[in-house]
Amino acid sequence: KHTTFAELPYGEQRLLLVARAAIKTPELLILDEACQGLERHLRRRVLDFVDRLGALNHSTVLSITHDPDEYLACTRQTLTLSPNGIGKKPAWRLTPTLPPA
């Protein structure tokens, strides 16, 4: 039996969308809230997939998120934008992280 995109579970739809974006092996893959609305086990699956895909394709993966803690396990570097207070300029901080074990 063939399954349509609409019939897939939400997590499978997310994986398919990421795979579709990466199929042409881009040098830069930008993901905006790729794990939003997913349960923890599905977030981990999507992030592991993205990490393997980036390594396999030698791609840079730029992930935008409001929950950076979930990405720390699979990132090489993080760039954090954090406001210094109302009306002040935001501060950019590049924080190197260790590769996943």
C-alpha positions in Angstrom: 0.0 0.0 0.0 1.3 3.5 -0.9 0.9 6.2 1.7 0.4 9.8 0.8 2.3 12.6 2.5 -0.9 13.7 4.3 -1.4 10.2 5.8 2.1 10.1 7.3 2.6 10.8 11.0 3.8 14.4 11.7 7.3 13.3 12.6 7.6 11.3 9.4 6.4 14.3 7.5 9.2 16.4 9.1 11.9 13.8 8.2 10.6 13.7 4.6 10.7 17.5 4.3 14.3 17.6 5.6 15.3 14.9 3.2 13.6 16.7 0.4 15.5 19.9 1.1 18.8 18.0 1.3 18.4 15.7 -1.7 20.5 18.0 -3.9 23.3 18.0 -1.4 23.4 21.8 -0.7 26.5 23.4 0.7 24.2 25.1 3.2 21.0 23.7 4.6 18.8 26.1 6.6 16.3 24.6 8.9 13.8 26.9 10.7 12.3 25.2 13.8 12.7 21.7 12.2 11.6 20.0 15.5 8.8 22.3 16.5 5.8 20.4 17.7 7.5 17.0 17.8 7.7 14.7 20.8 11.1 14.2 22.3 11.9 10.8 20.6 10.9 12.3 17.2 13.0 15.4 17.8 16.0 13.2 18.5 15.4 11.2 15.4 15.1 14.4 13.2 18.3 15.9 14.8 20.3 12.6 14.3 19.1 12.4 10.7 20.2 16.1 10.1 23.5 15.5 11.8 24.3 12.3 9.7 23.1 14.1 6.5 25.3 17.1 7.1 28.3 14.8 7.7 27.6 12.6 4.7 27.1 15.5 2.3 29.8 17.7 3.9 27.1 20.4 4.3 26.8 23.2 6.7 23.5 22.9 8.6 22.1 26.1 10.0 19.3 25.3 12.4 17.1 28.1 13.9 15.4 27.2 17.2 14.0 28.7 20.3 15.1 25.6 22.2 18.9 25.4 21.8 19.4 22.8 24.5 18.0 20.1 22.3 20.6 20.9 19.6 23.7 20.9 21.8 24.2 17.2 21.6 24.6 17.2 17.9 26.2 20.6 17.1 29.8 21.4 16.3 29.3 25.2 16.9 26.5 27.4 18.0 25.8 31.0 17.3 23.6 32.4 20.0 21.7 35.7 19.6 20.7 37.0 23.0 19.2 40.4 23.8 21.0 42.6 26.3 17.8 44.1 27.4 15.0 46.2 26.0 16.2 48.9 23.6 19.8 47.7 23.5 21.6 46.1 20.6 21.7 42.3 20.6 25.0 40.6 21.3 26.3 37.8 19.1 28.3 35.1 20.7 30.0 32.2 18.8 30.4 29.3 21.2 32.3 26.3 20.0 31.0 23.0 21.2 32.5 19.5 21.2 31.4 17.0 18.6 28.9 14.4 19.8 30.4 11.4 21.5 
